[in-house]
């Protein structure tokens, strides 16, 4: 891409993964864009104790602006963003989302792109389909494009049916600078580990795919990490370790015999929505067992690079039959695939081509 862009990005948080599953996605994308010569200013609110639970300092590959959770502060940031070539409003900022969705569009010009980046498209689409009065419905056609964290054709078709000019999935991926194989850590030694926050549309699936199999396999050791599970009933062979900071993710993925991915209900329903942790685990060479969702084979080859279960019983059966040798072979194959096709460098190149095409069309229209 010839033109290097100055990008203003309104998101939940770049510097804290605390109750913020999109953090590693943002970091991977923003770092990769910076490596390709673009400049990103990331605007994030001081909210939900995220600044008190940072897991990284301000990076040298992005400018981070932390603003107070007030309308006045939001408008000051919008004034600064007016200097950018491209303005991104991500979903789920958590503070004044409706205001931002509306006001960023006032920054749109023939030269300045305004993009909505949906990091939870299934939830957004479910919300607007159930509420015809949702303000966002009238705004969708006004954005230059909608980018999504995943979802494949079901999400693309749904957004375009709602009037989106263009909808393109920019799938999450592996950030090779932060996630890679390390030595095992005894804290995470077990047969099966799961990492994920307790959320309403995930809890029943965690019971089905993790807690129930654990209860039937008393001779196996299980570990669950993430926020919110402290008062959840678990069998004696399950250890709850609470929030796992990003710096410990590599060891968490490298140490167990296998790690489990459990999709949130809405993402499983739409398909083509692998969690960031799938790529992080693959990047650590982990043997991944995942719940079934449409589109798995678009990313990894089932049976060779990833193991797939359609029920808790299948998780238990896979685990009972899983040898150390087989687990290592699957982990190595996943590691090779993710480096070959699913790094954030691959995603940034895709985004760059998309933006270059858009900018070129606008330049021709102005000529």
N, C-alpha and C positions, 0 to 999 in steps of 0.2 A: 504494500500500500504506500503510495507516494506521500500523502499528507499524514503527518503525525497529529493526533487529536488531543485536545485538552478536554478531559471528561469530568463532569461533576456527577457524583454518584451518591444518591440518598438511600441508605440502607440501615439495617438494624445495628450492626456493629462489625467492624473489621478487626478490632483489637481484643475482643472478648467473645469466647465461645460459650459463656455462661447463659443458659436458657436461650441459646442462639445457634441452632443447628446449621444455619447458613454461613457461619463464619468461615469455615475452611473452603467453602465454595467461592465466597467473595475473595479470599486471600489468593486462591489459585488463579482465578480469572484476572484479578488486578495485577498481581505480580507478573503474569505472562504478558499482559498488555504493556506493562512498563518495560519488560525485556525487549519488546518489539518497538520501543521508542515513543509510546504514548504516555501522557501524564494524567493521573487520576487524583482528584480530590474527593475523599470519602467523608461525607457528612453523616454523623451518627449522634443520636440523642443520649444525654446522660440519664439513663432510665434503667429500671429493673436490676439495679445493683451491678450492672455489667462493668462499669468503670472500677468498681471496688473488687471485681473478680477478673481482671485482665489476665490473659495468659501470654501476652506479648507486648513489648513497647511499641511506640510509633515506628513503623517500618521506614526504610530509606527508599522504598519503591512506591510509596504513595504518600500524599499529604492527608493527615487525618484531622478533621475539624469536629470536635465534640461540642455540641451545643446544649444549652439548658432546655428542659422539656417545657418550653413556653411558646406561645404563638409568636411573640416578638422575636425570639431567637430563630425560629423557623424562617420568618420573613427576611431576617438579616442574611441567613444562609442562601436564600433564594436570590437575593440581590447579588451576592458574590457569584452564584452559579450562572448568572447572566453573561459572564465573561467566557463561558465554556463553548466549545464547538458542539458538544453533545451533552445532554442532561438525561440522567437515568433516575427514574423513580422505581425502586424495588418494592415488592409487596412486603407486608409484615414489618415495617419500620417499628411499629408499636407505639408511636407517638405522633398524633396529628396526621394519620395516614390519609384521611379524606381530604384534608386541607392540601397536603402535598400533591395528591393525585390530581387535584383541580388546578393548583397554582403553577405547577411545573409547565403546564400546557401554555401558560401565558408567556413563557420564555421561548416558545417555538417560533422560528423564522424560516425563511427560505434557505438560510445558511446553517441554522442550528437545529440539529435533530433532537427530538424529545422521545424517549423510549420508556416503555413500561417493562420492567423485568420481573417476571412472576416466579418467585422461588418456591411457591406452593400452589401451582395452577389448579390441581384438583380441588383444593379447599376454596380457592377463589371462585372457580366455576360453579361449584356446588352452592356457594353463598348467593351468587347473583341469580342462579336459576330458581332459587327458593324465595327470592325477594325482588320482584319486578320494580320496586321503588329504589333499589340500590343505586346511589349516585354514579358508581363506577360504570354501570351499563351505558350511560350516555357519553362517557369519556373514552371508552375503548376505541371507537372509530377515529378519534382525534389524534391519537398517538401515531408517530411515524411508523412504529412497528412495536410488536409485543415479542419479547424474548422470554423463554421459559426454561426452567431448571430441568424439565423433562416432560414426559407425557406422550410423545410420539403423535401419530395421526389423530387419535381421539381428542387430544388437547388442541392441536392445530385446527382441526375441523370445527371444534366447539368455539374457539375464539374467532375464527373467520366467519362463522355463522352469526356471531354477535357484532360483526362489522369491522373487525380488525383489518387494517390495510395489509398487514403481513404478520404472520406468527411463525417463529422459528425456534425450535428447541436448541439450546446450548447446554448439552448435558454436563453434569458434574463429572469430575475426573480425578486424576492423581496429581498432586503437587509433589514432584520429586524432590523439591528442596526441603520439605518438611516430613514426608512419609516415606520410609525406606526400611529395609531389614536391619534389625539390631539384635543384640544378644538377649536371650530369654531372661525374664525377671520372675523370681519365685513368687512374688506377690500375685501374679496372674496365672500361675500354674493350675491347670484344670483340664477336663476333657472337652468342655464346651463353654464358651464365653459369649455374652451378649452385652452390647453397649447401646443405650438409648434412653432418652428421658421419658418419664411417664406422661403420656398424653391420652386424651379421651378416645381418639380413633386408633390408638395403638394397643391399649391395655388388653383388650380381649384377645388380640393376636399374640401378645406376649404370653398370656396364659396358655393358649393353644399350642404354640410352637416352642415354648421354652419351659415354663413352669410345670405344665402337665407331664412332658417327657421326663423332666428331672424327678418328679415324684414317683415315676415308675422305674427309675434306674438308681436305686440307693447306693449301688457300688460305684457310680460315676460321680465326679466332682464338677459342679457348675458355678460360674461366677456371673453376676449381673452388675453392670455399672450404669451410671446415669442418675439424674436427679428425680426425686419424688417417690422412690420405691420403698422408703423406709418402713412404712406401716403395712406393706403388702405381705400377705401370708405366703410363705415359701417353705418347702420341705427342708429338712436338716442338711441336706447335701448341697444346698444353694447358699453361696456367700454373697451378700450385698455389700459393695465397696463404695457406693455413693458416686459423686461427680468425679469423672476421670479427666484430668487436665490434658490439653492437647500434647504437651511434652511427654506424656506417658502413653499416648495412643500406639506408638510403634511397638513398645514392649507388650502392651495389651494384645496387639494383633499377632505378634511373633511367638508368644509363649504357649498359649493353649494348643491342644491337639487340633481343635477346629474353632472357628468363630461363626456366630449365627447372625444373619441379617433378617430382620423382620420389618416388612414394609408397613407403613400406616395404611389403614383400610382404604382411604380415598386414593392413595397412590397405587395400591395394588389393583384397585378397580379400574383405573384409567390405564395402567400398564406403562411400559417404557419409562419408568421412573426409579432407577436404581438410586439408593441412598449414597451420599458421598462416602459413607463408611465402607461400602462395598469396594470402591476403588482404593481407599486408604488401606484396607486389609489386603487387597491384592498386591498393592505396592510394597507391603511388608512380607509378601510371600506366604500369606496365611491360607490355610484350607478353609474355604468359605462354604457354609451350608446356608441356603436362602429359602425363604418361603417362595411359593410359585407366584409369578405375575407375568402377564403377556409381555413379550419383548426381551426376556432374559437372553435368548440366543442371539440378539442383536449385539450384545456386549461380550458375552462369554459363552463358550461351548459347554452345555450341561454334560456332566459325567466326566469331562476331561479337565475343564478349567474351573468348574464350580459344581456343587452338589445341590440338587433341588428337591424340596419336600413340599407336598401338598397338604400335609396334616402333621399334627404332633406325633402321631404314630409313625409316620415316615421319618421324622427327625430321629426318633428313638431307634428305628431300624437302621438308619444310616450310621448313627453313632455306634451302635452295637457291632457293626461290621467294619468300622473304620480302623485300619491299622496305621501305625506311624509311617510306614513306607508309602501307603496310598495317600495319606494326608500330605506328606511332603511332595509327592508327585503332582498332586492337584494344585498345591500352593505355588510350585515352580512354574507350572503352565499358566496360572493366572497372572503371575508376575511378568512373564514374557509378554502376554497379551496386552496388559495394561501399559507397558512401556512402548509397545509397538503402535497402539491405537488410541489410548485413552489417558493422555496426559493433558494438563491445562495448556501446554504449548499447542497441542492439536486443536483445542477449543478456541484459543485466541486466534489462531490462523483462520479458523472457520468464521469467527466473528469479524475479523478484519476484512475478509473477502466480502462478507455481507454488507458491512458499512461502506466499503469502497464502492460497491455497486450502487448503493443508495446515494452516496455523495456525488458520484459521477453523473447519475441521472439528474440530480438537482442542478449540478453545474451546467449540464446541457440545456435544461429548461430555462436557465437564466441567460444563456448565451444569445 
